[in-house]
Amino acid sequence: MDTIGYLIQGFGVAISPMNLLWCFIGCFLGTVIGILPGLGPAATIAMLLPLTFRMDPTSALIMLGGIYYGSKYGGSTTSILLNVPGESASVVTCIDGYAMAKKGRGGPALGIAAIASFIAGTLGVIGLMLVAPPLAKFALSFSSPEYFALMSLGLAMVVLLAGESMTKALLAMLVGLWIAGMGTDLFTSTSRFTFGNAEMLDGIDFVVVAIGVFALGEVLGNMEIRGGTRMLPVPKGIRNLMPTWQDLKDCRFAFLNGSVVGFVIGVLPGAGSTIASFISYGIEKAVSKHPEKFGTGVPEGVAAPEGANNAETGGALVPMLTLGIPGSGTTAILLAALVLWGLKPGPLMIQDHPTLFWGLVASMYIGNVMLLVLNLPLVPLFAQILRLPAYVLYPVIFGISMMGVYGVSSSLFDVWMLGAFGLVGYAMRKLDYPSAPLILGFVLGDSMERALRQSLMMSQGDLSILVSRPISATMLFLTVLILIAPLFRRANAWRVKAIS
């Protein structure tokens, strides 16, 4: 009853006119930010933070929280319609989302993304409300060996992201790991694979690689196709632009899968929504009755990663509020904001500041409803983008891509690198190499290397530390099982073929 009473008190705070207004502003800004590639919630919250110093901390946190989870909604729009991932967590949505758009089902894909975001976001808030303290204690049991094992498990998802050739998927992943190693070594400060170029000392930004490989690679490939003036087909009628009951029925387990995986991984500081979306997609494909259809445009391939992406937000707030440990760049900025407002995040945060905590929780319920109301009616409007002729749409994609990349770093070198990775994406498309494994290796490579080297420092160079701890040993065992499963399937297929 105490929890329900506190939640009612939180709704009393959240539904005040000013807090409702700040919640709407945050959700709206978050949606717009999610659509714009390269900006991201962390940069936006950092820019707006000085404006909140004279605001009431509860109102300010409600607005900043709206930007955080609102940006997760918006990120699916360009991923599905243009194959332009705005952030690393949106990469997985491109795989089946853009494939659905190419089939003329861009509208239903957007609707499924919005519904998955709403369900997962709501379940994430419930998790934040009910199980924050015990999950926060569980997160404390994770150290460098466990994070290395978790990243290894994430990399094992390459088995489920592969197309017809596992060899090509593994090669693409290794290229991604190599690109992640470019720049300055974090531990020794020596340069690696910079080819004498000072611009590469900071490494290569995710936005450059993802937009180049996915968006520009796709555009360059489509420019070869002659005939027709439209890039993608769009059905007529609002009814055909929304998901059907069958779509929602097919996605019912994907909604739950994405919600649970996203929230649990979000609780682990540093894991992030990227690995959550990859793992939830991999699980959904592994348990599906038709795994061969994934990558060709199935609704479950959109629902699972989008759900994980949004549920991670509620999970990421758990260690920040209950332990004072930020789990991502965005929560690190929110943590700094709480400190600047004179608050001390930690085990006593909920007890000492119940109005702020429960007001934020209640506002996230309200914000998820606002985002659903904002996004579902806009699905037909967004889908009209696909009606643009190719000679208009291609320059628009190029322009958005260059603006997103230049807006992140203000560097023309990154724009040139964008073009180079566009050619890489085009070559991969022509040679039938999957793009997702490259992005997976690139995103997880840096974190995986850091966790491994920190583990070896902890054990004085003894690799047994990775298998002597129960949690890391279990995850590494699962990693090995996932990697060798295709070999058993192939051997079984050969045996059946030999018998027949």
N, C-alpha and C positions, 0 to 999 in steps of 0.2 A: 504493500500500500504506500510505503514511503516513496517508491519510485514513481508510482502513478501520481501521487500528490505533487512531487517535484516537477513532473512533466506538465501537469495542469498549470502549475505556477510558471513554467517556462513558456507555455502557450500564451499566458497572460502577458508576458513580456514581449513575445514575438509578434503578437497581433496588434500592438500599439501602432497607431498610424505612421509614426516616423520610422519605426523598425520595419514595418511592412514596405515602406518606400525604399529604405536602404537595401532590403532583401531583394526587391525587384530590380533596383539599379545594379546590384551585384550580379544577379542572374543574367540580366540583359547584357552587361559588359562581358561577362564570362562567355556567353554564347557568341558574341561578335569576335572576341579574342580567339576562341576555339576555331573559328572559321579562317582567321588570318594565320597563314603558316609562319612559324618562326617566332612569334611574339611570346605566347605562352603565359600561363597564370602567374608564374614566379616573377617575370619581368614586370608585368602589369601591377601586381600587388606591391612590388618594390617602388614603382613610380608613384603609386597613389598613397603610399604609407605616410608621407609627410602631411597629407591632407587630413589624416585621421587623428592627429595628435590632439586637436581641440575637440574632437568628438567624444561622446560617451563610449567607453571601451566596449560595452555590449553591442551598441549599434554599429561601431566600427568593425567588430569581429563578425557580426552578421553579414555586413556588406562584403568584407574580404572573403568570408567563407562562401558567399554566393558566387563570387568571381572564380573561386577555386573549383567548386563542383560544377558550376555553369560552363566552364571552359571544356569540361569533358563531353558535354552534350554537343557543343559546336564543332568539336574536332572531327566528328563523323561526317559532316557535310561535304567538305572538300575531298575527304578520303573516298567516299562512295561515288560522288559525281565526277570528280576530276582525277582521281588516283593521286592526290596530293596530300600526304600525311602531314598534319600540322605539328605533330610531336611524335615521339617514339612509340607511345602507346597506341596511336592510331594506325600504325603500320599493318597490324593484323587485320584491321577492318577493311583495308584496301583489298585483301586477297579475295574475299567473297563478295564484299560490298560493291566493288567496281565491276566484278564479273556479273553481278545482278543488274547493274546499270547497263552493261553492254547487251544484256538480254531484254532491255526495255523495262526492268523492274527497279529502277533507281528510286522511285517513290516509295514502294513497299520496303525497300532496304532502309530508307531514311526513317520510315515509321517504326520499323522493328528496332532500329538503333535508339529512337526516342523512348519507346516502351521499355526496352531493356535497361536503358539508363534510369528510367523512373523506378522500375521494380528494384534494381540493384542498389540504387541510391537510397531508396526507402529502407531496404533490408540492412544496408550499411549503417544507417542512422539507428535502427533498432539494435544492431550489434554494438554500436558505440554506447548506447544507453544501458544495455543489459550486461554485457560481458567485458566492458573495458578493463576493470582492475585485474581479473584473472588472466586475460590475454596479454596484458602489459607485463605481468610477471613471467609468462611463457616467453615473451620476446626477449627478456633479459638473459635467457639461457642460450641465446644465439651469440656466437662469437665468430671470428674469422673463419675457422674450419667449417662451421655450419653455413656461412654465407657462400664459401667456395662450393660446397656441396649443392646448395640451392641454385647457384649459377650454372653448375654442371648439369643439374636436372633441367634447367631452362634450355641449355644448349642441346640436350638430348631431344628436345622437341623438334629438332631439324629432321628427325626420322618421320615425323608426322606432317612436316611442311614440304617434304620432298615431293616432286612430281613423279614422272616415270623412272627417273634415274636417281638412285641414292648417291651414286658417285658424284654426280654434278651438284647435288645439294651439299654434300660434305665439302667439296672444293669451294663452293660459294661461301660457305660458313668460314672456312679457313682464310679466304680473302678478307672477309669481314673482320676476323681476329687480327689479321696483319694490319689493316687500316686503323684499327683501334690502338695498335701499338705505336703509331706514328706520333712524333712530338717529343716532349721532354719527359724523361724517366722520373717518376714521382719520388723515388727513393735515392737515386744517385745524381739527379739533375743533369744527366748526360742526354744529348739529343739522339733520337732513333729514327731512321728512315726519313729524314728531312731533306736529304739530297742537297744540303748546303743552303737551303732556303729558310731565311729567318721567319717568314710568314707561317711556316709549318711548325714552329717550336711549341705552339699551344695546341697542336693536334688539329684534327679536322672536325668541324662541327657536325652534329647529327643532321641538322636541317639540310646542309649541303649534300650529304650522301643520300638521304632518304628521298628528297625532292628530285635530285638528279636521276637516281636509279629508277624511281617509280614514275614520276610525272613526265620528265623530259624524255626518258627512255620510251615511255608509252607513246608520247606525241610523235617522236621521230619515227617509231615503227608504224604508226597509223598514217603518217604522211606518204608512205610508200603505196598505200592502198588507193587505187584509182577508182573513180566513179562515186557518185553520191556526194551530197554536200553536208550531211549531218554526221556528227561523230557517233552518236548513240541514238537508238530508237526510243521514243516516248509514247506510251499509249494515251489515248484520249479519255477524258472523263475522270472526275475526282475519285470515283470508286476504284478505278484501276490504278490509282496512284497511292492507295493505302494497302497495308497488309491484309490478307484474307484471314478468315477464321482458321483455315488449314495451316497458314503460315504460323499463326500464334500457337496452334496446337503442336506443330512440329518443334517450336522453340521453347515449350514449357519447361523442359529439363535444362535447356541451355541457359534460360534466365536464372534458374537456381544455381547451376554450376558456376556461372560467372559471378554471381553475388557472393557465394561462399568463398571461392578461390580468391577473388579480388579483396574481400575483407580480411581474410586470414593473412595473405601476403602483404597487404597494406599495413598490418600491425607490425610487421618486422621492419625496423628502421633500416632504410637504405635499399630495400628490395624494389619497391616502386611498382607503378602500374604497368610498365612495359613487360616485365617478367610475368606479372599476373595475367595479362592479356594473352601472351604466348602460351602459358601453361593451360589456361582455361580453354583456349582453342584446341590445343593438343588433346586434352581430356575429352572434349566434345567429339573430336574426330575419332579418337580411340574407341569410344563406347557407341558410336553411331552404327546403325544397321547398313548404312551406305557410305562408308568412309571415302570411297573412290569419287564421290560427287563433290567433296570438299575442294575448294579452289575453282569450281566451275560456276559458283553462284548459288549457294544454299543459304536459307535464312538463318540456320543455326550458326553458320560461320560468321554471321554479323552479331547475333544476339550474345553469344558467349564472350567474345573479347570486349564488346561494348559494355556488357554487364560488369565484367571484371574491372574495366577501366574506371567505372563510376563507383563501384563498391569500395575500391581502394581508397577513395577519398575519406570515407568514414573510418576505415581501418587506420589510415595514416594519422588521423587526429588522436587516436588512442595513446600511442607512446608520447606524443607531444604534450597532451593535456595531463596525463596521469604520471608520466616519468620525467617530463621536461626534455625528452630526446626527440629531435626532429627526424622524420623518416625520409624527407625529400627536400629539395631546394625550396619548394613553396612553403612547407611546414616550418622550415628553418626561418624564413622571413616572418611567418606568423608568430613563431616563438619570440623572435626579436621584438615584434610589436607588443606582445604581452609584457615583456620585460620593461620596455619603454613606458608602458602604461602603469608600471609599478606593481604588476602581478607576478607571482612566482609559480609557474607551472610545476607540478609534481604530485606526489601522492595525496597531498592535502588540498589540491586545487578544487576538486568537486565540493569538498566540505566547507572550504573557506569562501568560495565564490559560487554558490549554487545558482544565483540569478544569471550570471554570465554563462555558466556551463549549460544549464537547462534551457536558457533562452536561445543559445546557439543550436542545441539539439532540436528544439521545437521549430526554429527558423529553417532548419534543413528539411524537415517534413514539408513545411509550407513552400520552401524554395523548389523542391522536387515537383510539387504540383504546379507551381508557376512555370517551370521549365517545360513540363509536358504540355500545358496550355499554350505556351509560346511556340513550341517547336512543331507539334502535330499540325496546326493550321497552316504553318509555313511550308509543309512538305510539298504541296502542289506548286507553290511559288518557286522553291528551290529546284524542283524538277524541270521547270521551264528553262533552266540553264542548258539542259541537254538539247533543247530545240534550236540552239544557236548553230548557224552554219559552221563548218569546220574552219573556214577562212577567218571567222571571228573568234571561235572558241580557242583555237591553237595559240594565237597571239595573247589571248587573255591568260591562258595557263602559263605561257612563258613570262608574261608580265608579273603575275602573282608570285611565281617562283622566284624571280629575280628580286622583287620587292621584299619577299620574306627573308631571303638570304642576306641581302644588303642591310635590311633593317636590324638583323641580329648583331652584325659585327661592324657595319659601315666600312667594309673592306671589298675593294674591287677584285682582290685576289680570290676571295671566296666566290665571287660571281664567276670568275674563270674556272675555278674548281667545280662549280655547279655544272658548267658546260662539259667539263671532262667526265664527270660522273654521269651526265646525261648520255654521253657516248658509251660509257661502260654499260649503262642500263639497256641501251639500244643493242649493243653486242650480245648481252646476255639474252635478250629477247630473241635475237636472230639465231643464236646457238642453242636455244631452249634450256637455258640455265635459270632456275628459280631465283627470284630476287629476295624473297623473305629470309632465306637462310643467311644471305650476306648481311642484311640488316640485323638479324638476330646475333650473329657473331660480333658485329661492330658495336652494338648496344651493350652486350654483356661482357665483351672482352676486357675492357678497362677494369670493371668492378671485380671480375673473376681473377685477373692478375693481381690486383691489390690484395684481395682476400687470401690468395695462395701465398704471397710473399709475407704477409703479416702472420699467417699460420706458421710458416717456416721460421720466422723470427721468434715466435712464441716457443717453438719446440727445438730451437738451436739446429735447425736444418733436418729434423727427423720427420719424414713423410707419414709415419705411422699415426701422427696426431689426427690425420684426416679420417682414419677408420677406427680410432680408439675411443671416440666419443659417440654415444648411441645415435643422436639425431643426425649427425653428418654421415655416419656409417650407413644408416638406413636410407638416406637420400642418395648416396653414392651407389648403393646396391640397386635402388630403383632406376638410377641412371643407366647402369650396366644392362639391366633387364630390358629397358626401352631400346637401347642401341643394338642388342643382339636379337630382339624379337623378329625383325625382318629376315634375319638369316634362318631362323627356325621355320618361318612361314615359307621361305623360298625352298628350303630343303624338303619340307612337307609336300610342296607343289611338285617338285621334281620326282619325289617318291610316288605320288599319285599318278603322275604322268607315265612313269616307268612301268607301274603295275597295269595301267590301262593299255 
